[in-house]
Amino acid sequence: MNELPEVKVAPPGPRSRELASRLASVESPAFEARRDARAQASRADQGPIVYARGRGSNVVDVDDNRYVDLTAGFGALILGHGPNVALEAARAAEDELVLALGDVYASELKVRACEALAALFPEPGARVMLGLSGADAITCALKTAALATGKVAAVAFEGAYHGLSYGPLAVCGLSPSFREPFAAQLGVPVTFAPYPSRDADDADDADVELDESLSAVRAALARGDAGAVVVEPMLGRGGCVIPPSTFLPALRSLADEAGALLVVDEIWTGMGRTGALVACLDAGVVPDVICLGKGLGGGVPISACIGRAGAMEAWAKHGGSTIHTGTHFGAPPACAAALATLDAVGSSLADRAAEIGARWLEEIAEACAPFERARVRGKGLMIGVQLGDAGEALAVARALLGRGYIVLTGGTRGDTLTLTPPLTVAPELLSAFVPELTAAIERGTA
Ligand SMILES: Cc1ncc(COP(=O)(O)O)c(C=O)c1O
């Protein structure tokens, strides 16, 4: 379903309010505290809607409002809400076998999924370790780096997000407040380097940012204790920041010189989101480890850590007594979903994302040109609109919700609208969003 919004009652409607209030009394109080802080910053109600169902690019809430979903479940629903080929494949697999026995007795679907994922790596002999979440894949990558290099420290980037379980949290540079209360529990010593932007105000600034970033990486690696350089090819939650084209190749060289693994987190950028199955490979950089998640299962939880043969063979040390596994890792329905998604993205959706994303970026940039503070950037269907501050971004996001468009805010300062619709979205819906966006920004200005 690719339909325009229909807002029947101002969101959140009464049923959403009632359910949200029940949830707030039983879930982590962090989320309500965050809503309160956001309401204060934006001077707008931040009460949540509650989803009832999703179809294609549409979400319907419990008050029967229909929205266009420009978030796709944090970027994971690349094929849209159901029905889609991944969910159908998962259901068919489930009818046969819900769970095999993980790393002890596999299913044929796990064999095929691992083969398909290993084949994404441009060198023979790549190995695959499956997980459920993006954080699982990053955990696996960090462990791989420690095993392969014997060095436990890591270099990561300010503004980067890699998940919130302990290993990924240690390398998560997005918000120090995610890390600080747990700092003593995080074992990985991490140096954070600044993440350079291709879209700095002028070319000289972009060069300075790149130099500063690479100098920080070089200095950290010179200490000799880092086994991994962990990087997103484009910051996702960090605000859709695209680095200069020489950034990833330079990291590749620096990691090689230092004997560290280059781990590329493609959990958000990969699976067609930025116009290629794997963004770094498209940019000509072969890392040691690629992490995929989010869109990989088309909505079904599955992630993968895909590593070059030479790095992954470290897992065979210790006679196999050091392993990384989990009860639900590699379950047949998830593997079936991944196979179906890989097929759909590889055969057409990545190209589609590149094409319709480029047009949408142009439309948004042109429409936002009169607003001097607005910065529009992105690649494929991962587009950021940076506004004046977090308060403005939240207020605009809220106004858009009222008009039937679901968007998230992100960026290190929370000032960026993050637009990541399903790759199957109808271009007409994207175009219809643009005047709503400018109207919402304008109302904020008035
Ligand atoms: C780039 C990136 N890496 C890792 C993660 C963590 O994935 P998950 O939330 O599935 O653990 C995310 C989630 O937003 C992400 O954007």
The ligand as a Tripos MOL2 file, in Angstrom:
@<TRIPOS>MOLECULE
LIG
   16    16     1     0     0
SMALL
NO_CHARGES

@<TRIPOS>ATOM
      1 C1         24.8980    1.9060   11.9360 C.3       1 LIG1
      2 C2         24.2310    1.0810   13.0030 C.ar      1 LIG1
      3 N1         24.9020    0.0750   13.5700 N.ar      1 LIG1
      4 C3         24.3570   -0.6970   14.5100 C.ar      1 LIG1
      5 C4         23.0870   -0.4750   14.9640 C.ar      1 LIG1
      6 C5         22.5030   -1.3330   16.0390 C.3       1 LIG1
      7 O1         21.5430   -2.1880   15.5170 O.3       1 LIG1
      8 P1         20.4770   -2.8550   16.5010 P.3       1 LIG1
      9 O2         19.6120   -1.7710   17.0080 O.co2     1 LIG1
     10 O3         19.7550   -3.8390   15.6130 O.co2     1 LIG1
     11 O4         21.2630   -3.5330   17.5650 O.co2     1 LIG1
     12 C6         22.3430    0.5640   14.4040 C.ar      1 LIG1
     13 C7         20.9800    0.8470   14.8670 C.2       1 LIG1
     14 O5         20.4130    1.8840   14.6200 O.2       1 LIG1
     15 C8         22.9340    1.3740   13.4000 C.ar      1 LIG1
     16 O6         22.2730    2.4050   12.8490 O.3       1 LIG1
@<TRIPOS>BOND
     1     1     2 1
     2     2     3 ar
     3     2    15 ar
     4     3     4 ar
     5     4     5 ar
     6     5     6 1
     7     5    12 ar
     8     6     7 1
     9     7     8 1
    10     8     9 2
    11     8    10 1
    12     8    11 1
    13    12    13 1
    14    12    15 ar
    15    13    14 2
    16    15    16 1
@<TRIPOS>SUBSTRUCTURE
     1 LIG1         1 GROUP 0 **** ****
